[in-house]
Amino acid sequence: MIGEIVPKTGIYNTNLKISKMTNFESKVNLSSDINKVYAFLSDLNNHKKLMPQNINNWSSTTDEARFTIQNMSKLALKVSSRVENQEINIIPAEEAPFAIEMKWLISQNGTETEAKLIVSAELNMMMKMLASTPLQKLVDHQTASLKDIL
């Protein structure tokens, strides 16, 4: 049990929010030009092609995407920043079930372009047990799909 005894009352408080960001990572090397990879990833309209089949009700613009994760919840994401040919940061556009950030890092690696996806999520112990495997599968699926597309 996570918590503490509240001073002077002797009551055990389990309402403390003790958590830290958990990272889920996957990277892929692509034979595509870095400009092409960045252009694809910087447009959220393209991200539907990277999603697994349990994603429904997709709607998007260049900067925002909304969708439903089957049997779970709705998410609205937006691009918070872009650094050309280097990085795309994506954060919730509305309240999410937990704090989450997606970051695509893109770099030239010899003749290939390396694309790395990092999903950072603030998960309490229970959410960590429930969400860790699906989040890692999502990250792996997106990088594998990116390799298939580009």
C-alpha positions, -999 to +999 in steps of 0.1 A: +000+000+000+014+034-009+006+062+015+016+079+047+003+084+082-012+119+084+005+138+113-015+144+145-044+122+133-028+088+130-049+082+098-033+064+070-037+084+038-037+063+006-048+092-016-012+102-023-004+103-060+031+088-061+041+082-096+067+090-122+070+088-159+074+054-174+090+053-209+082+029-237+106+030-266+111+015-300+133+025-329+136+016-365+162+023-393+146+033-426+161+036-461+140+067-467+154+102-467+152+121-434+131+148-451+105+123-462+104+106-427+100+140-410+073+152-434+053+120-429+056+120-391+050+157-386+015+154-402-009+137-377-032+128-407-006+101-415-005+086-380-037+067-387-016+044-409+006+037-379-022+027-356-032-009-347-067-022-356-081-015-321-081+022-329-116+035-340-133+067-348-102+084-361-104+120-371-074+143-377-058+174-390-021+182-395-018+192-358-045+172-340-059+136-339-089+122-321-096+085-317-111+058-295-091+029-282-114-001-284-129-010-251-109+017-233-111+054-238-111+083-261-080+103-268-073+137-284-037+144-292-019+175-306+015+184-318+031+206-292+064+213-310+083+204-341+121+207-348+126+201-385+142+168-393+148+161-356+118+159-334+080+159-331+064+162-297+027+151-292+007+157-261-030+154-251-053+181-265-079+173-238-079+156-205-065+121-208-068+091-184-032+097-174-004+122-183+012+111-216+036+124-241+047+109-275+081+120-289+094+110-323+132+115-326+146+114-361+183+113-371+205+105-400+225+073-394+249+069-423+227+062-453+197+054-432+172+075-412+167+064-376+132+070-362+127+065-325+093+067-307+093+074-270+060+073-252+062+087-216+032+080-194+026+089-157+012+057-144+003+047-108+011+011-098-023-003-109-022+015-143+013+004-148+003-032-145-027-027-168-012-004-194+025-013-198+021-042-222-005-024-244+016+008-245+048-011-255+029-030-282+016+003-295+051+018-297+064-014-314+035-015-338+040+022-348+077+018-356+071-015-375+042+002-395+065+031-403+091+008-417+064-010-438+051+024-452+084+041-458 
